[in-house]
Every structure is written in C-alpha cells, then in structure tokens.
Amino acid sequence: MTLIGIVLGLVAGYFLNYFIIGTCEINMLRFNKTIEPLSYVYSTLITIGFTLIVNFVTYFALKKIDMIESLKSVE
C-alpha cells in the first residue's frame, strides 16, 4: 500500500505543483515549474522512513495484546 501511495503521490504531486505554481503567478512574478529529480528521491525516502517507524511502533503495541482474550471480551 505504501508503494502504491508513493507512486500515486508522486504523479499527483507533479500536477498539483504545476497547478499551484500556475495560479500563484502574476505578470511581474514568474516561478520555475520544474521539480528536481532529487526531490522525488527525498520524498520517497521520507515516506518509506515514516512507514517503517509506524510499523515498528505498532508492531510492539500489537504484540502486547492477547488476541484470544480480546475476542472473548464483550466490548
């Protein structure tokens, strides 16, 4: 799911960047609409890093839960 989100986010981010920069421009001020390839690498690595951190934290939190007992509870 993370890889699908990364790919969709990179594609959607490109078009969102083009739209936002295009709407912010005025006659006296123009912005460069290109995104450096290294920015794609950084955003991918940051996303993978956050995913690993969340998975690591939730893994140990879920290990503390007794699944048999949680199925027996009436909540």
PDB file of N, H, CA, C and O in Angstrom:
ATOM      1  N   MET A   1       0.820  -1.192   0.000  1.00  0.00           N
ATOM      2  CA  MET A   1       0.000   0.000   0.000  1.00  0.00           C
ATOM      3  C   MET A   1       0.862   1.252   0.000  1.00  0.00           C
ATOM      4  O   MET A   1       0.515   2.263  -0.612  1.00  0.00           O
ATOM      5  N   THR A   2       1.988   1.170   0.695  1.00  0.00           N
ATOM      6  H   THR A   2       2.270   0.350   1.192  1.00  0.00           H
ATOM      7  CA  THR A   2       2.883   2.328   0.722  1.00  0.00           C
ATOM      8  C   THR A   2       3.449   2.617  -0.653  1.00  0.00           C
ATOM      9  O   THR A   2       3.532   3.774  -1.065  1.00  0.00           O
ATOM     10  N   LEU A   3       3.836   1.580  -1.358  1.00  0.00           N
ATOM     11  H   LEU A   3       3.769   0.640  -1.024  1.00  0.00           H
ATOM     12  CA  LEU A   3       4.405   1.785  -2.695  1.00  0.00           C
ATOM     13  C   LEU A   3       3.373   2.360  -3.661  1.00  0.00           C
ATOM     14  O   LEU A   3       3.700   3.216  -4.484  1.00  0.00           O
ATOM     15  N   ILE A   4       2.133   1.893  -3.565  1.00  0.00           N
ATOM     16  H   ILE A   4       1.867   1.198  -2.896  1.00  0.00           H
ATOM     17  CA  ILE A   4       1.072   2.453  -4.409  1.00  0.00           C
ATOM     18  C   ILE A   4       0.854   3.918  -4.056  1.00  0.00           C
ATOM     19  O   ILE A   4       0.692   4.755  -4.944  1.00  0.00           O
ATOM     20  N   GLY A   5       0.849   4.232  -2.758  1.00  0.00           N
ATOM     21  H   GLY A   5       0.980   3.553  -2.037  1.00  0.00           H
ATOM     22  CA  GLY A   5       0.689   5.618  -2.324  1.00  0.00           C
ATOM     23  C   GLY A   5       1.834   6.509  -2.776  1.00  0.00           C
ATOM     24  O   GLY A   5       1.622   7.670  -3.125  1.00  0.00           O
ATOM     25  N   ILE A   6       3.042   5.970  -2.771  1.00  0.00           N
ATOM     26  H   ILE A   6       3.214   5.026  -2.488  1.00  0.00           H
ATOM     27  CA  ILE A   6       4.193   6.748  -3.231  1.00  0.00           C
ATOM     28  C   ILE A   6       4.063   7.077  -4.710  1.00  0.00           C
ATOM     29  O   ILE A   6       4.260   8.221  -5.119  1.00  0.00           O
ATOM     30  N   VAL A   7       3.731   6.072  -5.507  1.00  0.00           N
ATOM     31  H   VAL A   7       3.571   5.143  -5.175  1.00  0.00           H
ATOM     32  CA  VAL A   7       3.615   6.292  -6.952  1.00  0.00           C
ATOM     33  C   VAL A   7       2.491   7.273  -7.265  1.00  0.00           C
ATOM     34  O   VAL A   7       2.672   8.209  -8.044  1.00  0.00           O
ATOM     35  N   LEU A   8       1.322   7.053  -6.650  1.00  0.00           N
ATOM     36  H   LEU A   8       1.174   6.293  -6.017  1.00  0.00           H
ATOM     37  CA  LEU A   8       0.201   7.967  -6.898  1.00  0.00           C
ATOM     38  C   LEU A   8       0.501   9.371  -6.379  1.00  0.00           C
ATOM     39  O   LEU A   8       0.119  10.361  -7.003  1.00  0.00           O
ATOM     40  N   GLY A   9       1.187   9.457  -5.238  1.00  0.00           N
ATOM     41  H   GLY A   9       1.498   8.653  -4.731  1.00  0.00           H
ATOM     42  CA  GLY A   9       1.533  10.758  -4.678  1.00  0.00           C
ATOM     43  C   GLY A   9       2.532  11.524  -5.531  1.00  0.00           C
ATOM     44  O   GLY A   9       2.433  12.744  -5.664  1.00  0.00           O
ATOM     45  N   LEU A  10       3.483  10.818  -6.102  1.00  0.00           N
ATOM     46  H   LEU A  10       3.563   9.827  -5.994  1.00  0.00           H
ATOM     47  CA  LEU A  10       4.452  11.493  -6.966  1.00  0.00           C
ATOM     48  C   LEU A  10       3.794  12.030  -8.235  1.00  0.00           C
ATOM     49  O   LEU A  10       4.095  13.138  -8.678  1.00  0.00           O
ATOM     50  N   VAL A  11       2.898  11.241  -8.814  1.00  0.00           N
ATOM     51  H   VAL A  11       2.653  10.341  -8.454  1.00  0.00           H
ATOM     52  CA  VAL A  11       2.199  11.682 -10.027  1.00  0.00           C
ATOM     53  C   VAL A  11       1.256  12.836  -9.699  1.00  0.00           C
ATOM     54  O   VAL A  11       1.252  13.852 -10.393  1.00  0.00           O
ATOM     55  N   ALA A  12       0.459  12.683  -8.645  1.00  0.00           N
ATOM     56  H   ALA A  12       0.463  11.857  -8.081  1.00  0.00           H
ATOM     57  CA  ALA A  12      -0.489  13.744  -8.266  1.00  0.00           C
ATOM     58  C   ALA A  12       0.259  14.991  -7.810  1.00  0.00           C
ATOM     59  O   ALA A  12      -0.192  16.106  -8.072  1.00  0.00           O
ATOM     60  N   GLY A  13       1.390  14.824  -7.135  1.00  0.00           N
ATOM     61  H   GLY A  13       1.757  13.918  -6.923  1.00  0.00           H
ATOM     62  CA  GLY A  13       2.179  15.957  -6.678  1.00  0.00           C
ATOM     63  C   GLY A  13       2.740  16.776  -7.820  1.00  0.00           C
ATOM     64  O   GLY A  13       2.843  17.999  -7.721  1.00  0.00           O
ATOM     65  N   TYR A  14       3.106  16.108  -8.911  1.00  0.00           N
ATOM     66  H   TYR A  14       3.022  15.115  -8.992  1.00  0.00           H
ATOM     67  CA  TYR A  14       3.610  16.833 -10.076  1.00  0.00           C
ATOM     68  C   TYR A  14       2.543  17.767 -10.631  1.00  0.00           C
ATOM     69  O   TYR A  14       2.805  18.942 -10.892  1.00  0.00           O
ATOM     70  N   PHE A  15       1.336  17.234 -10.810  1.00  0.00           N
ATOM     71  H   PHE A  15       1.123  16.280 -10.598  1.00  0.00           H
ATOM     72  CA  PHE A  15       0.253  18.053 -11.364  1.00  0.00           C
ATOM     73  C   PHE A  15      -0.212  19.110 -10.366  1.00  0.00           C
ATOM     74  O   PHE A  15      -0.572  20.217 -10.766  1.00  0.00           O
ATOM     75  N   LEU A  16      -0.211  18.787  -9.083  1.00  0.00           N
ATOM     76  H   LEU A  16       0.081  17.887  -8.758  1.00  0.00           H
ATOM     77  CA  LEU A  16      -0.591  19.763  -8.067  1.00  0.00           C
ATOM     78  C   LEU A  16       0.420  20.905  -8.020  1.00  0.00           C
ATOM     79  O   LEU A  16       0.030  22.065  -7.888  1.00  0.00           O
ATOM     80  N   ASN A  17       1.690  20.601  -8.124  1.00  0.00           N
ATOM     81  H   ASN A  17       2.007  19.659  -8.231  1.00  0.00           H
ATOM     82  CA  ASN A  17       2.728  21.629  -8.172  1.00  0.00           C
ATOM     83  C   ASN A  17       2.526  22.543  -9.381  1.00  0.00           C
ATOM     84  O   ASN A  17       2.616  23.764  -9.261  1.00  0.00           O
ATOM     85  N   TYR A  18       2.257  21.956 -10.527  1.00  0.00           N
ATOM     86  H   TYR A  18       2.184  20.964 -10.624  1.00  0.00           H
ATOM     87  CA  TYR A  18       2.049  22.739 -11.744  1.00  0.00           C
ATOM     88  C   TYR A  18       0.842  23.663 -11.590  1.00  0.00           C
ATOM     89  O   TYR A  18       0.882  24.815 -12.021  1.00  0.00           O
ATOM     90  N   PHE A  19      -0.228  23.162 -10.979  1.00  0.00           N
ATOM     91  H   PHE A  19      -0.261  22.226 -10.629  1.00  0.00           H
ATOM     92  CA  PHE A  19      -1.439  23.959 -10.783  1.00  0.00           C
ATOM     93  C   PHE A  19      -1.208  25.098  -9.782  1.00  0.00           C
ATOM     94  O   PHE A  19      -1.582  26.241 -10.047  1.00  0.00           O
ATOM     95  N   ILE A  20      -0.597  24.788  -8.642  1.00  0.00           N
ATOM     96  H   ILE A  20      -0.294  23.860  -8.428  1.00  0.00           H
ATOM     97  CA  ILE A  20      -0.405  25.803  -7.604  1.00  0.00           C
ATOM     98  C   ILE A  20       0.547  26.891  -8.065  1.00  0.00           C
ATOM     99  O   ILE A  20       0.274  28.076  -7.873  1.00  0.00           O
ATOM    100  N   ILE A  21       1.650  26.505  -8.666  1.00  0.00           N
ATOM    101  H   ILE A  21       1.872  25.543  -8.822  1.00  0.00           H
ATOM    102  CA  ILE A  21       2.610  27.499  -9.149  1.00  0.00           C
ATOM    103  C   ILE A  21       1.978  28.332 -10.257  1.00  0.00           C
ATOM    104  O   ILE A  21       2.234  29.533 -10.351  1.00  0.00           O
ATOM    105  N   GLY A  22       1.163  27.713 -11.089  1.00  0.00           N
ATOM    106  H   GLY A  22       0.955  26.738 -11.012  1.00  0.00           H
ATOM    107  CA  GLY A  22       0.486  28.447 -12.160  1.00  0.00           C
ATOM    108  C   GLY A  22      -0.515  29.460 -11.635  1.00  0.00           C
ATOM    109  O   GLY A  22      -0.654  30.536 -12.215  1.00  0.00           O
ATOM    110  N   THR A  23      -1.217  29.146 -10.552  1.00  0.00           N
ATOM    111  H   THR A  23      -1.104  28.272 -10.081  1.00  0.00           H
ATOM    112  CA  THR A  23      -2.198  30.088 -10.014  1.00  0.00           C
ATOM    113  C   THR A  23      -1.537  31.188  -9.184  1.00  0.00           C
ATOM    114  O   THR A  23      -2.130  32.251  -8.998  1.00  0.00           O
ATOM    115  N   CYS A  24      -0.335  30.959  -8.688  1.00  0.00           N
ATOM    116  H   CYS A  24       0.147  30.095  -8.839  1.00  0.00           H
ATOM    117  CA  CYS A  24       0.351  31.979  -7.888  1.00  0.00           C
ATOM    118  C   CYS A  24       1.058  33.023  -8.743  1.00  0.00           C
ATOM    119  O   CYS A  24       1.435  34.079  -8.233  1.00  0.00           O
ATOM    120  N   GLU A  25       1.244  32.754 -10.014  1.00  0.00           N
ATOM    121  H   GLU A  25       0.938  31.896 -10.427  1.00  0.00           H
ATOM    122  CA  GLU A  25       1.990  33.674 -10.868  1.00  0.00           C
ATOM    123  C   GLU A  25       1.167  34.914 -11.176  1.00  0.00           C
ATOM    124  O   GLU A  25      -0.050  34.859 -11.357  1.00  0.00           O
ATOM    125  N   ILE A  26       1.875  36.029 -11.227  1.00  0.00           N
ATOM    126  H   ILE A  26       2.863  36.073 -11.080  1.00  0.00           H
ATOM    127  CA  ILE A  26       1.293  37.288 -11.683  1.00  0.00           C
ATOM    128  C   ILE A  26       2.184  37.805 -12.805  1.00  0.00           C
ATOM    129  O   ILE A  26       3.198  37.187 -13.128  1.00  0.00           O
ATOM    130  N   ASN A  27       1.813  38.926 -13.395  1.00  0.00           N
ATOM    131  H   ASN A  27       0.989  39.428 -13.132  1.00  0.00           H
ATOM    132  CA  ASN A  27       2.574  39.438 -14.540  1.00  0.00           C
ATOM    133  C   ASN A  27       4.011  39.779 -14.186  1.00  0.00           C
ATOM    134  O   ASN A  27       4.908  39.601 -15.010  1.00  0.00           O
ATOM    135  N   MET A  28       4.239  40.259 -12.993  1.00  0.00           N
ATOM    136  H   MET A  28       3.510  40.403 -12.324  1.00  0.00           H
ATOM    137  CA  MET A  28       5.583  40.688 -12.627  1.00  0.00           C
ATOM    138  C   MET A  28       6.401  39.601 -11.942  1.00  0.00           C
ATOM    139  O   MET A  28       7.586  39.797 -11.674  1.00  0.00           O
ATOM    140  N   LEU A  29       5.784  38.458 -11.655  1.00  0.00           N
ATOM    141  H   LEU A  29       4.821  38.299 -11.873  1.00  0.00           H
ATOM    142  CA  LEU A  29       6.469  37.416 -10.898  1.00  0.00           C
ATOM    143  C   LEU A  29       6.176  36.052 -11.510  1.00  0.00           C
ATOM    144  O   LEU A  29       5.023  35.631 -11.602  1.00  0.00           O
ATOM    145  N   ARG A  30       7.228  35.376 -11.922  1.00  0.00           N
ATOM    146  H   ARG A  30       8.165  35.718 -11.847  1.00  0.00           H
ATOM    147  CA  ARG A  30       7.096  34.041 -12.504  1.00  0.00           C
ATOM    148  C   ARG A  30       7.926  33.057 -11.683  1.00  0.00           C
ATOM    149  O   ARG A  30       8.990  33.407 -11.174  1.00  0.00           O
ATOM    150  N   PHE A  31       7.430  31.822 -11.558  1.00  0.00           N
ATOM    151  H   PHE A  31       6.565  31.538 -11.971  1.00  0.00           H
ATOM    152  CA  PHE A  31       8.122  30.767 -10.833  1.00  0.00           C
ATOM    153  C   PHE A  31       8.538  29.669 -11.794  1.00  0.00           C
ATOM    154  O   PHE A  31       7.914  29.473 -12.837  1.00  0.00           O
ATOM    155  N   ASN A  32       9.589  28.958 -11.438  1.00  0.00           N
ATOM    156  H   ASN A  32      10.096  29.117 -10.590  1.00  0.00           H
ATOM    157  CA  ASN A  32      10.026  27.810 -12.204  1.00  0.00           C
ATOM    158  C   ASN A  32       9.138  26.622 -11.846  1.00  0.00           C
ATOM    159  O   ASN A  32       8.986  26.302 -10.667  1.00  0.00           O
ATOM    160  N   LYS A  33       8.552  25.968 -12.840  1.00  0.00           N
ATOM    161  H   LYS A  33       8.675  26.228 -13.798  1.00  0.00           H
ATOM    162  CA  LYS A  33       7.588  24.894 -12.582  1.00  0.00           C
ATOM    163  C   LYS A  33       8.225  23.510 -12.574  1.00  0.00           C
ATOM    164  O   LYS A  33       7.509  22.510 -12.509  1.00  0.00           O
ATOM    165  N   THR A  34       9.526  23.427 -12.637  1.00  0.00           N
ATOM    166  H   THR A  34      10.108  24.238 -12.689  1.00  0.00           H
ATOM    167  CA  THR A  34      10.171  22.112 -12.674  1.00  0.00           C
ATOM    168  C   THR A  34      10.468  21.628 -11.259  1.00  0.00           C
ATOM    169  O   THR A  34      10.697  22.419 -10.345  1.00  0.00           O
ATOM    170  N   ILE A  35      10.456  20.310 -11.107  1.00  0.00           N
ATOM    171  H   ILE A  35      10.270  19.667 -11.850  1.00  0.00           H
ATOM    172  CA  ILE A  35      10.806  19.666  -9.843  1.00  0.00           C
ATOM    173  C   ILE A  35      12.076  18.861 -10.100  1.00  0.00           C
ATOM    174  O   ILE A  35      12.146  18.081 -11.050  1.00  0.00           O
ATOM    175  N   GLU A  36      13.064  19.054  -9.257  1.00  0.00           N
ATOM    176  H   GLU A  36      13.007  19.688  -8.486  1.00  0.00           H
ATOM    177  CA  GLU A  36      14.321  18.337  -9.418  1.00  0.00           C
ATOM    178  C   GLU A  36      14.117  16.849  -9.117  1.00  0.00           C
ATOM    179  O   GLU A  36      13.340  16.504  -8.227  1.00  0.00           O
ATOM    180  N   PRO A  37      14.803  15.970  -9.846  1.00  0.00           N
ATOM    181  CA  PRO A  37      14.668  14.523  -9.593  1.00  0.00           C
ATOM    182  C   PRO A  37      15.067  14.125  -8.174  1.00  0.00           C
ATOM    183  O   PRO A  37      14.533  13.158  -7.631  1.00  0.00           O
ATOM    184  N   LEU A  38      15.989  14.851  -7.578  1.00  0.00           N
ATOM    185  H   LEU A  38      16.423  15.637  -8.019  1.00  0.00           H
ATOM    186  CA  LEU A  38      16.400  14.536  -6.213  1.00  0.00           C
ATOM    187  C   LEU A  38      15.262  14.769  -5.223  1.00  0.00           C
ATOM    188  O   LEU A  38      15.219  14.125  -4.175  1.00  0.00           O
ATOM    189  N   SER A  39      14.346  15.673  -5.537  1.00  0.00           N
ATOM    190  H   SER A  39      14.382  16.196  -6.388  1.00  0.00           H
ATOM    191  CA  SER A  39      13.181  15.909  -4.681  1.00  0.00           C
ATOM    192  C   SER A  39      12.271  14.680  -4.641  1.00  0.00           C
ATOM    193  O   SER A  39      11.691  14.365  -3.602  1.00  0.00           O
ATOM    194  N   TYR A  40      12.149  13.992  -5.771  1.00  0.00           N
ATOM    195  H   TYR A  40      12.619  14.248  -6.616  1.00  0.00           H
ATOM    196  CA  TYR A  40      11.371  12.757  -5.805  1.00  0.00           C
ATOM    197  C   TYR A  40      12.023  11.687  -4.934  1.00  0.00           C
ATOM    198  O   TYR A  40      11.337  10.940  -4.236  1.00  0.00           O
ATOM    199  N   VAL A  41      13.349  11.622  -4.981  1.00  0.00           N
ATOM    200  H   VAL A  41      13.905  12.229  -5.548  1.00  0.00           H
ATOM    201  CA  VAL A  41      14.068  10.636  -4.170  1.00  0.00           C
ATOM    202  C   VAL A  41      13.888  10.947  -2.691  1.00  0.00           C
ATOM    203  O   VAL A  41      13.614  10.046  -1.897  1.00  0.00           O
ATOM    204  N   TYR A  42      14.040  12.224  -2.311  1.00  0.00           N
ATOM    205  H   TYR A  42      14.263  12.956  -2.956  1.00  0.00           H
ATOM    206  CA  TYR A  42      13.875  12.615  -0.909  1.00  0.00           C
ATOM    207  C   TYR A  42      12.471  12.304  -0.405  1.00  0.00           C
ATOM    208  O   TYR A  42      12.313  11.749   0.683  1.00  0.00           O
ATOM    209  N   SER A  43      11.456  12.653  -1.179  1.00  0.00           N
ATOM    210  H   SER A  43      11.584  13.104  -2.062  1.00  0.00           H
ATOM    211  CA  SER A  43      10.079  12.422  -0.723  1.00  0.00           C
ATOM    212  C   SER A  43       9.775  10.927  -0.608  1.00  0.00           C
ATOM    213  O   SER A  43       9.044  10.509   0.290  1.00  0.00           O
ATOM    214  N   THR A  44      10.331  10.128  -1.509  1.00  0.00           N
ATOM    215  H   THR A  44      10.925  10.467  -2.238  1.00  0.00           H
ATOM    216  CA  THR A  44      10.144   8.684  -1.425  1.00  0.00           C
ATOM    217  C   THR A  44      10.815   8.117  -0.181  1.00  0.00           C
ATOM    218  O   THR A  44      10.226   7.303   0.530  1.00  0.00           O
ATOM    219  N   LEU A  45      12.043   8.545   0.082  1.00  0.00           N
ATOM    220  H   LEU A  45      12.521   9.206  -0.495  1.00  0.00           H
ATOM    221  CA  LEU A  45      12.767   8.041   1.253  1.00  0.00           C
ATOM    222  C   LEU A  45      12.116   8.476   2.560  1.00  0.00           C
ATOM    223  O   LEU A  45      12.069   7.700   3.515  1.00  0.00           O
ATOM    224  N   ILE A  46      11.613   9.705   2.616  1.00  0.00           N
ATOM    225  H   ILE A  46      11.651  10.336   1.841  1.00  0.00           H
ATOM    226  CA  ILE A  46      10.940  10.187   3.826  1.00  0.00           C
ATOM    227  C   ILE A  46       9.657   9.388   4.066  1.00  0.00           C
ATOM    228  O   ILE A  46       9.355   9.025   5.203  1.00  0.00           O
ATOM    229  N   THR A  47       8.910   9.118   3.009  1.00  0.00           N
ATOM    230  H   THR A  47       9.155   9.413   2.085  1.00  0.00           H
ATOM    231  CA  THR A  47       7.677   8.351   3.141  1.00  0.00           C
ATOM    232  C   THR A  47       7.962   6.925   3.608  1.00  0.00           C
ATOM    233  O   THR A  47       7.264   6.405   4.479  1.00  0.00           O
ATOM    234  N   ILE A  48       8.973   6.300   3.037  1.00  0.00           N
ATOM    235  H   ILE A  48       9.540   6.722   2.329  1.00  0.00           H
ATOM    236  CA  ILE A  48       9.344   4.950   3.458  1.00  0.00           C
ATOM    237  C   ILE A  48       9.838   4.965   4.908  1.00  0.00           C
ATOM    238  O   ILE A  48       9.540   4.049   5.674  1.00  0.00           O
ATOM    239  N   GLY A  49      10.585   5.995   5.282  1.00  0.00           N
ATOM    240  H   GLY A  49      10.828   6.740   4.659  1.00  0.00           H
ATOM    241  CA  GLY A  49      11.067   6.108   6.659  1.00  0.00           C
ATOM    242  C   GLY A  49       9.928   6.214   7.662  1.00  0.00           C
ATOM    243  O   GLY A  49       9.933   5.523   8.681  1.00  0.00           O
ATOM    244  N   PHE A  50       8.949   7.075   7.381  1.00  0.00           N
ATOM    245  H   PHE A  50       8.944   7.636   6.554  1.00  0.00           H
ATOM    246  CA  PHE A  50       7.803   7.206   8.274  1.00  0.00           C
ATOM    247  C   PHE A  50       6.998   5.907   8.340  1.00  0.00           C
ATOM    248  O   PHE A  50       6.499   5.540   9.404  1.00  0.00           O
ATOM    249  N   THR A  51       6.870   5.218   7.218  1.00  0.00           N
ATOM    250  H   THR A  51       7.275   5.516   6.354  1.00  0.00           H
ATOM    251  CA  THR A  51       6.156   3.951   7.203  1.00  0.00           C
ATOM    252  C   THR A  51       6.848   2.918   8.088  1.00  0.00           C
ATOM    253  O   THR A  51       6.187   2.198   8.835  1.00  0.00           O
ATOM    254  N   LEU A  52       8.171   2.845   8.006  1.00  0.00           N
ATOM    255  H   LEU A  52       8.708   3.430   7.399  1.00  0.00           H
ATOM    256  CA  LEU A  52       8.911   1.903   8.838  1.00  0.00           C
ATOM    257  C   LEU A  52       8.792   2.241  10.320  1.00  0.00           C
ATOM    258  O   LEU A  52       8.679   1.342  11.154  1.00  0.00           O
ATOM    259  N   ILE A  53       8.815   3.525  10.650  1.00  0.00           N
ATOM    260  H   ILE A  53       8.907   4.254   9.972  1.00  0.00           H
ATOM    261  CA  ILE A  53       8.672   3.939  12.053  1.00  0.00           C
ATOM    262  C   ILE A  53       7.299   3.551  12.590  1.00  0.00           C
ATOM    263  O   ILE A  53       7.194   3.005  13.688  1.00  0.00           O
ATOM    264  N   VAL A  54       6.255   3.827  11.828  1.00  0.00           N
ATOM    265  H   VAL A  54       6.341   4.271  10.936  1.00  0.00           H
ATOM    266  CA  VAL A  54       4.897   3.497  12.265  1.00  0.00           C
ATOM    267  C   VAL A  54       4.727   1.987  12.398  1.00  0.00           C
ATOM    268  O   VAL A  54       4.134   1.511  13.367  1.00  0.00           O
ATOM    269  N   ASN A  55       5.242   1.235  11.433  1.00  0.00           N
ATOM    270  H   ASN A  55       5.724   1.622  10.646  1.00  0.00           H
ATOM    271  CA  ASN A  55       5.146  -0.226  11.519  1.00  0.00           C
ATOM    272  C   ASN A  55       5.912  -0.764  12.723  1.00  0.00           C
ATOM    273  O   ASN A  55       5.450  -1.702  13.374  1.00  0.00           O
ATOM    274  N   PHE A  56       7.052  -0.201  13.025  1.00  0.00           N
ATOM    275  H   PHE A  56       7.428   0.560  12.497  1.00  0.00           H
ATOM    276  CA  PHE A  56       7.852  -0.640  14.163  1.00  0.00           C
ATOM    277  C   PHE A  56       7.121  -0.385  15.475  1.00  0.00           C
ATOM    278  O   PHE A  56       7.094  -1.247  16.353  1.00  0.00           O
ATOM    279  N   VAL A  57       6.531   0.797  15.607  1.00  0.00           N
ATOM    280  H   VAL A  57       6.553   1.497  14.893  1.00  0.00           H
ATOM    281  CA  VAL A  57       5.827   1.154  16.838  1.00  0.00           C
ATOM    282  C   VAL A  57       4.568   0.309  17.002  1.00  0.00           C
ATOM    283  O   VAL A  57       4.310  -0.210  18.088  1.00  0.00           O
ATOM    284  N   THR A  58       3.786   0.165  15.941  1.00  0.00           N
ATOM    285  H   THR A  58       3.995   0.586  15.058  1.00  0.00           H
ATOM    286  CA  THR A  58       2.546  -0.602  16.060  1.00  0.00           C
ATOM    287  C   THR A  58       2.806  -2.091  16.234  1.00  0.00           C
ATOM    288  O   THR A  58       1.985  -2.793  16.825  1.00  0.00           O
ATOM    289  N   TYR A  59       3.920  -2.582  15.736  1.00  0.00           N
ATOM    290  H   TYR A  59       4.587  -2.012  15.256  1.00  0.00           H
ATOM    291  CA  TYR A  59       4.242  -4.000  15.908  1.00  0.00           C
ATOM    292  C   TYR A  59       4.367  -4.344  17.389  1.00  0.00           C
ATOM    293  O   TYR A  59       3.801  -5.332  17.855  1.00  0.00           O
ATOM    294  N   PHE A  60       5.112  -3.522  18.121  1.00  0.00           N
ATOM    295  H   PHE A  60       5.572  -2.719  17.742  1.00  0.00           H
ATOM    296  CA  PHE A  60       5.299  -3.816  19.537  1.00  0.00           C
ATOM    297  C   PHE A  60       4.035  -3.524  20.346  1.00  0.00           C
ATOM    298  O   PHE A  60       3.796  -4.169  21.366  1.00  0.00           O
ATOM    299  N   ALA A  61       3.235  -2.576  19.912  1.00  0.00           N
ATOM    300  H   ALA A  61       3.429  -2.051  19.083  1.00  0.00           H
ATOM    301  CA  ALA A  61       1.971  -2.314  20.600  1.00  0.00           C
ATOM    302  C   ALA A  61       1.003  -3.479  20.394  1.00  0.00           C
ATOM    303  O   ALA A  61       0.275  -3.848  21.315  1.00  0.00           O
ATOM    304  N   LEU A  62       0.990  -4.048  19.217  1.00  0.00           N
ATOM    305  H   LEU A  62       1.582  -3.749  18.468  1.00  0.00           H
ATOM    306  CA  LEU A  62       0.087  -5.170  18.946  1.00  0.00           C
ATOM    307  C   LEU A  62       0.579  -6.473  19.575  1.00  0.00           C
ATOM    308  O   LEU A  62      -0.221  -7.365  19.855  1.00  0.00           O
ATOM    309  N   LYS A  63       1.873  -6.587  19.794  1.00  0.00           N
ATOM    310  H   LYS A  63       2.523  -5.863  19.566  1.00  0.00           H
ATOM    311  CA  LYS A  63       2.401  -7.794  20.449  1.00  0.00           C
ATOM    312  C   LYS A  63       1.939  -7.898  21.896  1.00  0.00           C
ATOM    313  O   LYS A  63       1.883  -9.000  22.442  1.00  0.00           O
ATOM    314  N   LYS A  64       1.609  -6.782  22.522  1.00  0.00           N
ATOM    315  H   LYS A  64       1.655  -5.887  22.078  1.00  0.00           H
ATOM    316  CA  LYS A  64       1.169  -6.772  23.922  1.00  0.00           C
ATOM    317  C   LYS A  64      -0.286  -7.211  24.075  1.00  0.00           C
ATOM    318  O   LYS A  64      -0.718  -7.545  25.178  1.00  0.00           O
ATOM    319  N   ILE A  65      -1.038  -7.214  22.985  1.00  0.00           N
ATOM    320  H   ILE A  65      -0.687  -6.942  22.088  1.00  0.00           H
ATOM    321  CA  ILE A  65      -2.462  -7.553  23.048  1.00  0.00           C
ATOM    322  C   ILE A  65      -2.622  -9.062  22.916  1.00  0.00           C
ATOM    323  O   ILE A  65      -2.104  -9.669  21.979  1.00  0.00           O
ATOM    324  N   ASP A  66      -3.342  -9.663  23.859  1.00  0.00           N
ATOM    325  H   ASP A  66      -3.763  -9.170  24.620  1.00  0.00           H
ATOM    326  CA  ASP A  66      -3.659 -11.089  23.775  1.00  0.00           C
ATOM    327  C   ASP A  66      -4.895 -11.239  22.892  1.00  0.00           C
ATOM    328  O   ASP A  66      -5.997 -10.858  23.288  1.00  0.00           O
ATOM    329  N   MET A  67      -4.712 -11.783  21.717  1.00  0.00           N
ATOM    330  H   MET A  67      -3.817 -12.092  21.396  1.00  0.00           H
ATOM    331  CA  MET A  67      -5.788 -11.841  20.737  1.00  0.00           C
ATOM    332  C   MET A  67      -6.928 -12.765  21.178  1.00  0.00           C
ATOM    333  O   MET A  67      -8.092 -12.485  20.893  1.00  0.00           O
ATOM    334  N   ILE A  68      -6.610 -13.838  21.854  1.00  0.00           N
ATOM    335  H   ILE A  68      -5.664 -14.065  22.085  1.00  0.00           H
ATOM    336  CA  ILE A  68      -7.657 -14.759  22.322  1.00  0.00           C
ATOM    337  C   ILE A  68      -8.535 -14.051  23.350  1.00  0.00           C
ATOM    338  O   ILE A  68      -9.761 -14.128  23.278  1.00  0.00           O
ATOM    339  N   GLU A  69      -7.921 -13.373  24.290  1.00  0.00           N
ATOM    340  H   GLU A  69      -6.925 -13.311  24.348  1.00  0.00           H
ATOM    341  CA  GLU A  69      -8.687 -12.645  25.309  1.00  0.00           C
ATOM    342  C   GLU A  69      -9.481 -11.501  24.707  1.00  0.00           C
ATOM    343  O   GLU A  69     -10.591 -11.218  25.158  1.00  0.00           O
ATOM    344  N   SER A  70      -8.937 -10.843  23.703  1.00  0.00           N
ATOM    345  H   SER A  70      -8.036 -11.073  23.337  1.00  0.00           H
ATOM    346  CA  SER A  70      -9.678  -9.720  23.105  1.00  0.00           C
ATOM    347  C   SER A  70     -10.905 -10.221  22.345  1.00  0.00           C
ATOM    348  O   SER A  70     -11.897  -9.499  22.243  1.00  0.00           O
ATOM    349  N   LEU A  71     -10.859 -11.430  21.816  1.00  0.00           N
ATOM    350  H   LEU A  71     -10.053 -12.017  21.899  1.00  0.00           H
ATOM    351  CA  LEU A  71     -12.042 -11.990  21.147  1.00  0.00           C
ATOM    352  C   LEU A  71     -13.121 -12.391  22.153  1.00  0.00           C
ATOM    353  O   LEU A  71     -14.306 -12.417  21.819  1.00  0.00           O
ATOM    354  N   LYS A  72     -12.710 -12.706  23.386  1.00  0.00           N
ATOM    355  H   LYS A  72     -11.748 -12.685  23.658  1.00  0.00           H
ATOM    356  CA  LYS A  72     -13.666 -13.125  24.409  1.00  0.00           C
ATOM    357  C   LYS A  72     -14.366 -11.947  25.053  1.00  0.00           C
ATOM    358  O   LYS A  72     -15.438 -12.117  25.634  1.00  0.00           O
ATOM    359  N   SER A  73     -13.799 -10.765  24.968  1.00  0.00           N
ATOM    360  H   SER A  73     -12.928 -10.626  24.496  1.00  0.00           H
ATOM    361  CA  SER A  73     -14.419  -9.620  25.641  1.00  0.00           C
ATOM    362  C   SER A  73     -15.709  -9.213  24.941  1.00  0.00           C
ATOM    363  O   SER A  73     -15.877  -9.468  23.748  1.00  0.00           O
ATOM    364  N   VAL A  74     -16.624  -8.580  25.680  1.00  0.00           N
ATOM    365  H   VAL A  74     -16.487  -8.374  26.649  1.00  0.00           H
ATOM    366  CA  VAL A  74     -17.950  -8.268  25.170  1.00  0.00           C
ATOM    367  C   VAL A  74     -18.013  -6.865  24.569  1.00  0.00           C
ATOM    368  O   VAL A  74     -19.067  -6.477  24.063  1.00  0.00           O
ATOM    369  N   GLU A  75     -16.970  -6.118  24.603  1.00  0.00           N
ATOM    370  H   GLU A  75     -16.114  -6.433  25.014  1.00  0.00           H
ATOM    371  CA  GLU A  75     -16.990  -4.726  24.134  1.00  0.00           C
ATOM    372  C   GLU A  75     -17.503  -4.663  22.768  1.00  0.00           C
ATOM    373  O   GLU A  75     -17.598  -3.579  22.194  1.00  0.00           O
TER     374      GLU A  75
END
